[in-house]
């Protein structure tokens, strides 16, 4: 996970910040006496005891990579947080990556009761506290760059878990000194983007100590960072319609900071800004398995895109803070969907391999199959850089630890569902235990049983997921009165007493979703996929970033050199932890023969009696039988890369039943299927361009009008021939319009007005009828059909490597004119860059 430049959460800029508010009616008070404004609070991970399939997952995690981190190699073979270092290391990466590992392992130890993992972290923590730097700061701040603080924000997540479990006052004292020595400038200086993430730790220490200077420092740093420190983006407010594109992990880490500032200051502006940014990112970049796309950078909702395993852990961790701040059930729904689908789908079922990038469609997982990153969809013990190899240990222990929370009155909240139990204090001397028995997420029957000393009581809330429309609830076998509204938390009418039982029933209906011409199926929180039969080959891990002789090495190349030297000392070629190439052992090209009106009649839910682990292949308690047809014309990209969803194809053969299983039980899979409708391509003729015209990306796109769209305007139309090569086929490259010497790539420092151009073409049909325009554009684009505006594509937009905008239209008989207005956004560090458009028409 490379350090990213100026695209930060400062896109929340120019919001009206009010002074720290007085107490709100619905506030919580922390143990240190500080005022809190969040609705829910997390418990210590040691309070929760997983059971059932969740206990088995964590056992496999412990038996797998988490119990053998040295198998993953450098830097996990060294104790960076106990003073070890690598001579010549130029980056903060090893401290970040081992910090992720420390957090995952200590929480795994806490929720499973593993004393060795807890002891190991305690030894590391003791060393960190006993060895401050010369400036009074803990951790590697002076070893990487002057006062570089990002790695400490990662490690401190583990510190929080350690403090909650042990209540050790030495932790409070040591980190109080640490954060007291950090300045507002340290936290918010422009060129070290992620240092602001230390607000999470600073505010937690404020909660522990009640030191008002820490709160004032956090508030000042927040205002400096989120308002005044975001490069060119601070000149405008992030509006609900704006499209945010930045590094995925950076977003996930930074988006929680304004939420935390709200939790401790009551300043609603912070929370409103964070919610608005999160809503926009979900709208523009959420993939169907519950995690935002992040091929390092956000790249839209295209089912062919993937996400980092880092993002799975970081996104769900930040969503937990949204849940606590707002008390809104939708954030818990999002956590479950991400963990049960994206999380489970990114690891092998024995937790001995993981992916760097994973997605909902994976036909190949080899050392060269990823469309971005080559080997990074491969199931391996490690991936360079090792951020995901550290972060993969976190997502399920975090999920388990946050299954249960407390509300503003100290009542218990069943926030995330799964087999488990929890013990919580009801007063200074007594506690109650709640046992949750369920096969969730495979079915929606959940039983809660309460036990404890006579005379104890506990207020209790349950979550009604947004996807559930007919929930029911009984207390001691009798129906509970009240409205069980979808997407809410329901408080039982009285406090629970020892011997009480609660049964929650959450019926799970099959859902059909669409993205362009793709069909996707879910049931409750689970996404369903076709499990592609696998050929499995054990392979030796290949170094992907070798440098040319004499070239200056990149940080990644230096890092891999360290890893290769470390492997000579620690070969770690355990046959139980192989690196795998997975290729299809059978057909995978299927379209679903489903329609919007009849899909529930055509999808058969099959309940299976199984005895094994429900995520193992062939052991799913629920499968779905759907009608499908074979597809011709959907092939691997270049014969060795994962394919994109086809726009045009031929259906072959009769309908046949296809069995779908939960995505999390697969490795190779298809989750986004073409619909069972054939379309042919209509010729797009007479392509012409006009421009360039001056364009200001920060001004309203539709307000900038030039000759081709102005009545009686001057337009110098020139014929153009689209590209005929590979992935750029039919693409009109507008960079050719720029004067010699000007650039349009992501590294360009071009200043002043950028380019805007118009592209027009004709589509001729004999009879009027429905069709689809598939428009690829970089960046901003307005699409007009026969003089009428039919779509605005927001900037910045990837374009070539993303699925085109899918626009259903009605063509008139005869000649139809398409007019695109395409604006060049400028410097956005996405995977690819450029300026251009493609027009495809299907009928």
Secondary structure as UniProt FT lines:
FT   HELIX           9..12
FT   STRAND          28..29
FT   TURN            31..32
FT   STRAND          35..36
FT   STRAND          41..42
FT   HELIX           45..47
FT   STRAND          48..50
FT   HELIX           52..63
FT   HELIX           65..67
FT   HELIX           69..72
FT   TURN            74..77
FT   HELIX           80..82
FT   TURN            87..88
FT   HELIX           93..112
FT   HELIX           115..130
FT   TURN            134..135
FT   HELIX           141..144
FT   TURN            146..147
FT   HELIX           150..166
FT   HELIX           169..181
FT   HELIX           184..188
FT   TURN            190..191
FT   HELIX           193..198
FT   HELIX           199..209
FT   HELIX           212..228
FT   HELIX           231..235
FT   TURN            240..241
FT   HELIX           248..265
FT   HELIX           268..285
FT   TURN            288..289
FT   TURN            303..304
FT   STRAND          307..308
FT   HELIX           309..326
FT   HELIX           329..337
FT   HELIX           338..343
FT   HELIX           344..345
FT   TURN            349..350
FT   STRAND          357..358
FT   TURN            367..368
FT   TURN            371..373
FT   TURN            375..377
FT   STRAND          379..380
FT   HELIX           387..391
FT   TURN            392..394
FT   HELIX           395..401
FT   STRAND          404..406
FT   TURN            408..409
FT   STRAND          412..414
FT   STRAND          420..425
FT   STRAND          431..438
FT   TURN            440..441
FT   STRAND          445..452
FT   TURN            454..455
FT   STRAND          457..458
FT   STRAND          460..464
FT   TURN            466..467
FT   STRAND          472..475
FT   TURN            476..477
FT   STRAND          478..479
FT   TURN            486..487
FT   STRAND          488..491
FT   STRAND          496..497
FT   TURN            498..499
FT   STRAND          501..505
FT   STRAND          510..515
FT   TURN            516..517
FT   STRAND          518..523
FT   TURN            524..525
FT   STRAND          526..531
FT   STRAND          534..539
FT   TURN            549..550
FT   HELIX           555..569
FT   TURN            575..576
FT   STRAND          579..584
FT   STRAND          590..592
FT   TURN            596..598
FT   HELIX           599..602
FT   STRAND          604..607
FT   TURN            614..615
FT   TURN            617..618
FT   STRAND          622..632
FT   TURN            638..640
FT   STRAND          650..662
FT   HELIX           663..665
FT   STRAND          669..670
FT   STRAND          673..675
FT   STRAND          681..682
FT   STRAND          685..695
FT   TURN            697..698
FT   TURN            702..703
FT   HELIX           707..709
FT   TURN            711..712
FT   STRAND          718..719
FT   HELIX           726..728
FT   TURN            729..730
FT   STRAND          731..733
FT   HELIX           734..737
FT   TURN            740..741
FT   TURN            746..747
FT   STRAND          754..765
FT   STRAND          769..778
FT   STRAND          780..785
FT   TURN            786..787
FT   STRAND          788..793
FT   TURN            800..801
FT   STRAND          805..811
FT   STRAND          814..823
FT   STRAND          836..842
//
